[in-house]
Structures are given as structure tokens and as C-alpha cells.
Amino acid sequence: MTEQAEIVPIARSNIYQFLALGFGYPDASLRARLSELLPRIEASLNVLGDSGSLAVAEAIGSVLDTLTTDHLQASYLQCFGHTISKECPPYETEYGQAHIFEKSQSLADIAGFYRAFGVDLAPDLKDRLDHISVELEFMQFLCVKEAYALAHGHSAEKLALCRDAQSAFLGQHLGRWALGFAGRLRHKAGHGLHGLVAELLQAFLRGEGQRIAVALGTEATPIREQSFEEDAAGCQTCAAINPAAFPEQGGSP
């Protein structure tokens, strides 16, 4: 395979990485990490020919320059709160799945995707495996595996496995709810950083749907009649994923 063939999955993985960070809790280093990644993000979006997402990325750069860690943390709490937000929860199973059985089944399916690619579940992660950042990081991981398979001349079967997993996870999980979540977050966050990251998520995922031919859900309404925390306290199904368990980017798929 040529280097050109590897560029697209690497570019896609860069955007997923940036988005995953953008929806995480802002510690003292987050602003610097996002600023450091922005030139790579803009280059990646140019590779993908995604001018709409590129315009949003440039707006994010302008906003980042004006923010402190305190500003970022205040914005995060305003958007998501100390408990699960009722307006724009960042968890897949808070959308359209009111019954605890439905949520448990979805979480088990997500965990199955992670396990199938050697990602271990870890009880010490401070968030659930259906958090938007965790799902985005998994897509980043799959894109890296595709690039690795291309770079090392792996079989067509291994390459198809990476690509099929991306299509399946986007169609069955991330793409089912993320556009609706992002729209709700944009409405709440306005033109601040989290609103712009949500806008980037929307623009980029629409492009992803076209690139890998996956139909995405456009609406997502939180269903809060039956809280996961209230009804599943102590449930082992919601053991979370440890992103550190992902193989290194140079590792073999």
C-alpha cells in the first residue's frame, strides 16, 4: 500500500482524538493539549477535504486563546453539571432507553466491541464506557488500526475487519445518538468552547457517514424517567473501559 492510502485513516484518527479530549473533564493541561493538536487537526481536515469542519476548528482555535483552566471547568460544569445532565447527557444509554434492561444490553454490546479488539474493561475508570469521549476514542483506535494494517501490508481480511468494525460501531452506537447530543449541547453551550466542539462533532460525523457509507441518527432525546444511577447502582454491567489499555499506535492489530 502507498503512504497516501494510510493518510486518510490517520487524519480521521486525529479528529476523533481531538474530539474525545474536547468532551473530557478539563484538567490543568487540557487547553494546552488542544492548542497543540489544532495544527494537526486543520491539516487532517484539509486531507479529508472537509471545509465545513475546518472552519469550526479555526473558530475553536480563536476561542482557546482566550480561555483559562477555570473558564474551561466552569463551561464544562455549566454544560454537564455535577451529576448527569438532563438536557444533554454525554452518555449513549441516556437516549431512547428508559428501561434498565435496555441500558444494560446496550452497555454489554459496547463492551463487546471493546473486548473484540483487545481493550480490557477496568473498574477504576471514573466514567462509563458509553461516555462520548470513550466512544470517540474507540473510533480513533479503530482508525489507527486501519492505518497500521495498510502500512504493514496486512491481509484484506484484517483490513476489512478494521473497516467493518468502524461502520458497525458508528452505525449501531456512536452515530445513533451523537448528532442529537451535539445539537442539544450546541443549544446549551452557545458559541463557547463546548458549543464549538459540539459543532465540530456534528460536521465531522456527517462527513464520516458519507465516507464510510453509514446512516446516522439525527435526533436524540434523553429519557430520564428511570435513572441509570438510581436503578443500576452497583451493576457490574457498567464497568468502564480503560483507554490506557489501548495498544500503542505502532502495535499490531
Summary of the structure (lengths in Angstrom):
residues: 253
radius of gyration: 17.5
end to end distance: 16.4
largest distance: 52.2
contacts: 799
relative contact order: 0.17
helix: 66%
strand: 3%
